[in-house]
Amino acid sequence: MRSDITKHCSVRPQKRHTCLEIPKCVYNSTTKSFVDEKRYNKTLFGTASEKAHMFRNRYDIARQRVLRNPLFDNSASIDTEVEQLATIETLQGSSGSCIVLGFLLQLEDSKYYLEDLNAQIPLDFEPILSKMEAGADLQEIIGYGIFLEGTLVLVKGEVQEGVFKVAAIFMPPPEDAEDTGHTYPGIDFFGGQVPAKLMGQLEEWEKANADTTVYVFSDILLDSPKSLNKLKLLFLQLSESDPEYRPNIIIFLGNMTSQALGGTGTDLTKVVGYYSALADIIASYRDICENTLFIFVPGTLDTSIPVFPLPPLPGFFRKPLEDKLSHVIFSTNPCHLRIGTKQIVIYRDDAVNNLRRKAIFPPFQPKEGEPI
């Protein structure tokens, strides 16, 4: 259980980082290396220049990763012909098919453009739409991505009369974290970097605590008596189970109530009472209360400003839990959690429906039995 977690380890095996604590690494295309950006403050309300800097950095990071992919890397394959990644500027006067990396923009109603760091060009999706109507395999023309305005994409096609005729569109290929680590050793992308000399301790801790258990609860809805009764039953069963099978970490993901904070008819005193009732339920099971780490990640209804990244739960909701729970953390949404050497991103939102609703093309649907 958690009471023994740090007993034989000099570095905390469990560490949480809020959205403002995550390192801000910027890719320098001149030196082809990452640097920890100090010039820009980590704030939720950036300036116009910081927004432009964010998009340029996003483009540079994606481009260097694409160029390392075997499809584009000349050094990765000698016998196989690789693709050439063009820029929009080089398209002028060119002929034949090419691939370009850029952002999808809608500068005019129903008219999309592709933009990179130095130029932009109008797009014509008619070739893709014709293939869709003819029943072509969507995986070959739009891949697995969901494409929206502002998405960074790889577009394949050719220029005709100043318009880029799109034959296929894909998301930039992913890269395993292990491969990225080999390319840029010593760079902390996740947060809470552990010195190499202490990493061995975490690996030993993982082997000794292979049965570490994490429970994740979402949409508990503390204002529902039925939900609270089910929660009581759950903690009762956990308390009666073998101690080895009790959770080391319990993560509560919002929404914690069915009504928006500050919405019409919302009584803050009642909401505080809901959190107090949750604290009483947990505190009544002493062993779980004292030996389990509780992490609370808010939903859009749990904060007064439902704009991502969401801040932690307000202080007046946290107090009943802080008073009665031995180990509790209130984090932002999203946030990072490291358990030993494992890295977990915690993010709670109905993101898929929002993405699908604004998608330019219908997302590719895998066939039954195919991996997503």
C-alpha positions as CSV (number, residue, x, y, z in Angstrom):
1,M,0.0,0.0,0.0
2,R,1.0,3.6,-0.3
3,S,2.4,3.9,3.2
4,D,5.3,1.7,2.0
5,I,5.8,3.4,-1.3
6,T,8.7,5.7,-0.5
7,K,10.3,3.6,2.2
8,H,13.1,2.2,0.1
9,C,13.2,4.9,-2.7
10,S,15.0,8.2,-2.8
11,V,12.8,9.6,-5.5
12,R,9.0,9.6,-5.3
13,P,7.6,6.7,-7.4
14,Q,4.4,8.6,-7.9
15,K,4.4,12.2,-9.2
16,R,1.7,14.4,-10.7
17,H,2.3,17.5,-12.9
18,T,-0.3,20.1,-13.7
19,C,-0.6,21.7,-17.2
20,L,1.5,24.7,-16.1
21,E,4.3,22.5,-14.7
22,I,4.8,20.5,-17.9
23,P,8.1,21.5,-19.6
24,K,7.8,23.8,-22.6
25,C,10.4,22.4,-25.1
26,V,11.0,24.3,-28.3
27,Y,12.6,22.8,-31.4
28,N,15.4,24.8,-32.9
29,S,15.5,24.0,-36.6
30,T,18.9,25.6,-37.0
31,T,20.7,23.4,-34.4
32,K,18.2,20.6,-34.8
33,S,17.8,20.2,-31.1
34,F,15.3,21.0,-28.3
35,V,15.7,23.7,-25.8
36,D,13.7,24.5,-22.6
37,E,11.9,27.7,-23.6
38,K,12.3,30.4,-20.9
39,R,11.1,33.5,-22.8
40,Y,7.4,32.7,-22.7
41,N,5.5,32.7,-19.5
42,K,3.3,29.6,-18.8
43,T,-0.1,31.3,-18.6
44,L,-3.6,30.5,-19.7
45,F,-3.9,33.9,-21.4
46,G,-1.1,34.2,-24.0
47,T,-0.4,37.1,-26.3
48,A,-0.8,37.2,-30.1
49,S,2.9,36.7,-30.6
50,E,2.9,33.7,-28.2
51,K,0.1,32.1,-30.2
52,A,2.1,32.5,-33.4
53,H,5.1,31.1,-31.7
54,M,3.1,28.1,-30.5
55,F,2.0,27.2,-34.1
56,R,5.5,27.7,-35.5
57,N,6.9,25.4,-32.8
58,R,4.2,22.8,-33.4
59,Y,5.0,22.8,-37.1
60,D,8.8,22.5,-36.5
61,I,8.3,19.6,-34.1
62,A,6.0,17.7,-36.5
63,R,8.3,18.3,-39.5
64,Q,11.5,17.0,-37.8
65,R,9.5,13.9,-36.7
66,V,8.1,13.3,-40.3
67,L,11.6,13.6,-41.8
68,R,12.9,10.8,-39.5
69,N,10.1,8.5,-40.6
70,P,11.3,5.7,-42.9
71,L,8.9,7.0,-45.6
72,F,10.9,10.2,-45.9
73,D,14.3,9.4,-44.4
74,N,17.0,8.7,-47.0
75,S,19.4,7.3,-44.5
76,A,16.8,4.8,-43.2
77,S,16.7,2.9,-46.5
78,I,19.2,2.5,-49.4
79,D,17.3,0.2,-51.8
80,T,13.8,1.7,-51.3
81,E,12.8,5.0,-52.9
82,V,11.6,7.5,-50.3
83,E,9.1,10.3,-50.5
84,Q,10.2,14.0,-50.7
85,L,8.6,16.5,-48.3
86,A,8.0,19.7,-50.1
87,T,7.1,23.2,-48.9
88,I,4.4,25.4,-50.4
89,E,6.9,27.8,-51.8
90,T,8.6,25.0,-53.8
91,L,5.2,24.1,-55.3
92,Q,5.2,27.2,-57.6
93,G,6.1,26.0,-61.1
94,S,6.5,22.4,-60.0
95,S,4.8,19.5,-61.8
96,G,3.7,16.1,-60.7
97,S,2.6,14.7,-57.4
98,C,4.2,15.8,-54.1
99,I,3.6,15.8,-50.4
100,V,3.4,18.9,-48.2
101,L,3.1,19.4,-44.5
102,G,0.9,22.3,-43.3
103,F,-2.1,23.5,-41.4
104,L,-5.7,23.3,-42.7
105,L,-7.3,26.8,-42.7
106,Q,-10.7,28.1,-43.9
107,L,-9.9,31.7,-44.9
108,E,-13.1,32.0,-46.9
109,D,-16.5,30.3,-46.4
110,S,-16.3,26.7,-47.6
111,K,-12.9,27.3,-49.1
112,Y,-9.9,25.6,-47.4
113,Y,-6.2,26.5,-47.6
114,L,-3.0,24.8,-46.7
115,E,-0.5,27.0,-44.8
116,D,3.1,26.3,-43.7
117,L,5.6,28.8,-42.1
118,N,6.1,30.9,-45.2
119,A,3.2,30.6,-47.6
120,Q,-0.4,29.3,-48.2
121,I,-2.2,27.7,-51.2
122,P,-5.9,27.0,-51.8
123,L,-7.0,23.4,-51.7
124,D,-9.4,21.5,-54.0
125,F,-10.8,18.3,-52.3
126,E,-12.8,17.3,-55.5
127,P,-10.4,14.4,-56.3
128,I,-10.9,12.9,-52.7
129,L,-14.6,13.4,-52.8
130,S,-14.8,11.7,-56.2
131,K,-12.9,8.7,-54.9
132,M,-15.3,8.5,-51.9
133,E,-18.3,8.5,-54.1
134,A,-16.7,5.8,-56.2
135,G,-16.3,3.6,-53.1
136,A,-12.6,3.8,-52.8
137,D,-10.9,2.5,-49.6
138,L,-10.9,5.5,-47.2
139,Q,-7.8,4.3,-45.5
140,E,-5.8,5.0,-48.6
141,I,-7.0,8.5,-49.1
142,I,-7.7,10.0,-45.6
143,G,-6.1,7.5,-43.3
144,Y,-7.2,7.1,-39.6
145,G,-7.2,10.8,-38.7
146,I,-10.0,13.3,-37.9
147,F,-9.4,16.5,-39.9
148,L,-10.6,19.8,-38.7
149,E,-9.7,23.5,-39.3
150,G,-6.3,24.1,-37.7
151,T,-5.2,20.5,-38.0
152,L,-1.6,19.8,-39.0
153,V,-1.7,17.4,-42.0
154,L,0.3,15.8,-44.8
155,V,-1.4,16.5,-48.1
156,K,-0.5,14.6,-51.3
157,G,-1.5,16.0,-54.7
158,E,-0.4,18.3,-57.5
159,V,-0.7,22.0,-58.3
160,Q,-3.0,23.0,-61.2
161,E,-3.5,26.7,-62.0
162,G,-2.4,27.8,-58.6
163,V,-4.7,25.3,-56.8
164,F,-3.5,22.2,-54.9
165,K,-5.6,19.2,-56.1
166,V,-5.7,16.9,-53.1
167,A,-5.4,13.2,-53.9
168,A,-4.9,12.1,-50.3
169,I,-4.6,13.6,-46.8
170,F,-3.1,12.0,-43.7
171,M,-2.1,12.8,-40.2
172,P,1.7,13.1,-39.6
173,P,3.0,9.6,-38.7
174,P,3.5,8.9,-35.0
175,E,6.7,8.0,-33.4
176,D,7.3,5.7,-30.4
177,A,8.4,7.5,-27.2
178,E,11.4,5.2,-27.0
179,D,12.6,6.2,-30.4
180,T,12.2,9.9,-29.6
181,G,14.2,9.3,-26.4
182,H,17.0,7.7,-28.4
183,T,17.1,10.7,-30.8
184,Y,17.0,13.3,-28.0
185,P,18.5,11.7,-24.9
186,G,18.2,13.8,-21.7
187,I,15.3,15.9,-22.9
188,D,12.3,15.9,-20.4
189,F,9.1,16.1,-22.5
190,F,6.8,14.7,-19.9
191,G,7.8,16.6,-16.7
192,G,9.4,15.6,-13.4
193,Q,12.6,14.2,-15.1
194,V,14.3,11.6,-12.9
195,P,18.1,11.7,-12.8
196,A,19.7,8.6,-14.5
197,K,21.3,7.5,-11.3
198,L,17.9,7.3,-9.6
199,M,16.0,5.7,-12.5
200,G,17.4,2.3,-11.3
201,Q,15.6,2.8,-8.0
202,L,12.3,3.3,-9.7
203,E,12.8,0.2,-11.8
204,E,13.5,-1.8,-8.7
205,W,10.4,-0.3,-7.0
206,E,8.3,-1.3,-10.0
207,K,9.5,-4.9,-9.8
208,A,8.8,-5.0,-6.1
209,N,5.4,-3.4,-6.5
210,A,4.2,-5.1,-9.7
211,D,0.7,-5.4,-8.2
212,T,0.3,-1.6,-7.9
213,T,-3.4,-0.9,-8.7
214,V,-5.0,2.2,-10.1
215,Y,-8.7,2.7,-10.1
216,V,-10.3,5.4,-12.3
217,F,-13.8,6.6,-11.6
218,S,-15.7,9.1,-13.8
219,D,-19.0,10.9,-13.7
220,I,-19.6,10.0,-10.0
221,L,-22.4,12.7,-9.7
222,L,-22.3,13.3,-6.0
223,D,-25.7,15.0,-6.1
224,S,-27.3,11.7,-7.0
225,P,-28.3,9.5,-3.9
226,K,-28.1,6.4,-6.1
227,S,-24.6,7.2,-7.1
228,L,-23.5,7.7,-3.5
229,N,-25.1,4.4,-2.4
230,K,-23.2,2.6,-5.1
231,L,-20.0,4.3,-4.0
232,K,-20.6,3.2,-0.4
233,L,-21.0,-0.4,-1.6
234,L,-17.9,-0.2,-3.7
235,F,-15.7,1.0,-0.8
236,L,-17.3,-1.6,1.5
237,Q,-16.3,-4.4,-0.9
238,L,-12.8,-2.9,-1.2
239,S,-12.4,-2.8,2.6
240,E,-13.4,-6.4,2.9
241,S,-11.1,-7.6,0.2
242,D,-7.5,-8.8,0.6
243,P,-5.3,-5.8,1.4
244,E,-3.0,-6.8,-1.5
245,Y,-5.8,-6.2,-4.0
246,R,-6.9,-2.8,-2.7
247,P,-6.1,0.2,-4.9
248,N,-2.9,2.2,-4.4
249,I,-4.3,5.1,-6.4
250,I,-7.9,6.2,-7.0
251,I,-8.5,8.8,-9.6
252,F,-11.8,10.7,-9.6
253,L,-12.6,12.3,-13.0
254,G,-15.3,14.9,-13.3
255,N,-18.0,15.8,-13.8
256,M,-18.6,15.4,-10.0
257,T,-22.1,16.9,-10.1
258,S,-24.9,16.9,-12.7
259,Q,-25.2,20.7,-12.7
260,A,-22.7,23.3,-13.9
261,L,-20.9,25.3,-11.2
262,G,-22.4,28.7,-11.1
263,G,-25.4,27.7,-13.2
264,T,-29.0,28.6,-12.6
265,G,-30.2,27.1,-9.4
266,T,-26.8,26.0,-8.2
267,D,-26.5,26.2,-4.4
268,L,-22.7,26.3,-3.6
269,T,-23.5,25.3,0.0
270,K,-25.2,22.2,-1.2
271,V,-22.3,21.4,-3.5
272,V,-19.8,21.7,-0.6
273,G,-22.1,19.3,1.3
274,Y,-21.8,16.8,-1.6
275,Y,-18.0,16.8,-1.3
276,S,-18.2,16.6,2.5
277,A,-20.4,13.5,2.1
278,L,-17.8,11.9,-0.2
279,A,-15.1,12.6,2.3
280,D,-17.2,11.0,5.1
281,I,-17.7,7.9,3.0
282,I,-14.0,7.5,2.3
283,A,-12.9,8.4,5.8
284,S,-15.2,5.7,7.3
285,Y,-12.9,3.1,5.7
286,R,-9.7,3.9,7.6
287,D,-7.3,1.6,5.9
288,I,-8.2,2.8,2.5
289,C,-8.2,6.4,3.6
290,E,-4.7,6.2,5.1
291,N,-3.0,4.1,2.5
292,T,-4.5,5.2,-0.8
293,L,-3.6,8.3,-2.9
294,F,-6.7,10.1,-4.2
295,I,-6.4,12.3,-7.3
296,F,-9.3,14.6,-8.3
297,V,-9.4,15.8,-11.9
298,P,-12.3,18.3,-12.7
299,G,-14.8,18.1,-15.5
300,T,-16.3,21.1,-17.4
301,L,-19.2,21.3,-14.9
302,D,-16.8,21.5,-11.9
303,T,-15.2,24.8,-12.6
304,S,-16.6,28.3,-13.1
305,I,-14.8,28.8,-16.4
306,P,-15.2,25.6,-18.5
307,V,-12.3,26.3,-20.8
308,F,-9.4,23.9,-21.2
309,P,-7.0,23.5,-19.5
310,L,-9.4,23.3,-16.5
311,P,-8.0,24.5,-13.2
312,P,-8.2,22.3,-10.0
313,L,-11.4,22.1,-8.0
314,P,-12.1,25.4,-6.1
315,G,-10.7,25.6,-2.6
316,F,-14.1,25.5,-0.8
317,F,-14.8,22.1,-2.4
318,R,-11.4,20.8,-1.6
319,K,-11.4,21.6,2.1
320,P,-13.7,18.7,3.3
321,L,-11.5,16.3,1.4
322,E,-8.2,17.8,2.6
323,D,-9.4,17.7,6.2
324,K,-10.4,14.0,6.2
325,L,-8.2,12.3,3.6
326,S,-4.5,11.5,4.4
327,H,-3.2,11.6,0.8
328,V,-5.1,13.7,-1.7
329,I,-4.1,15.7,-4.8
330,F,-6.2,18.2,-6.8
331,S,-5.0,18.6,-10.3
332,T,-5.7,20.3,-13.6
333,N,-7.4,18.7,-16.6
334,P,-5.4,17.6,-18.4
335,C,-2.4,16.6,-16.2
336,H,0.5,14.1,-16.2
337,L,1.0,11.3,-13.7
338,R,4.2,9.2,-13.4
339,I,4.0,5.9,-11.6
340,G,7.5,4.5,-11.4
341,T,8.9,4.7,-14.9
342,K,5.4,4.7,-16.5
343,Q,4.0,7.9,-17.8
344,I,0.2,8.5,-17.9
345,V,-1.7,11.5,-19.4
346,I,-5.0,12.1,-17.7
347,Y,-7.5,14.0,-19.8
348,R,-11.3,14.0,-19.4
349,D,-13.7,15.4,-22.0
350,D,-16.1,14.3,-24.6
351,A,-13.5,15.0,-27.2
352,V,-14.4,12.4,-29.9
353,N,-17.9,13.7,-30.4
354,N,-16.6,17.3,-30.6
355,L,-14.0,16.3,-33.2
356,R,-16.4,14.3,-35.3
357,R,-19.0,17.0,-35.3
358,K,-16.5,19.5,-36.8
359,A,-14.7,17.1,-39.1
360,I,-14.2,18.1,-42.7
361,F,-14.4,14.4,-43.9
362,P,-16.3,11.5,-42.3
363,P,-13.7,9.7,-40.2
364,F,-12.5,6.3,-41.4
365,Q,-14.4,3.4,-39.8
366,P,-12.2,0.3,-39.2
367,K,-13.8,-3.0,-40.3
368,E,-15.0,-5.3,-37.6
369,G,-12.0,-7.0,-35.9
370,E,-9.5,-4.4,-37.1
371,P,-7.4,-2.5,-34.5
372,I,-8.4,1.1,-34.0
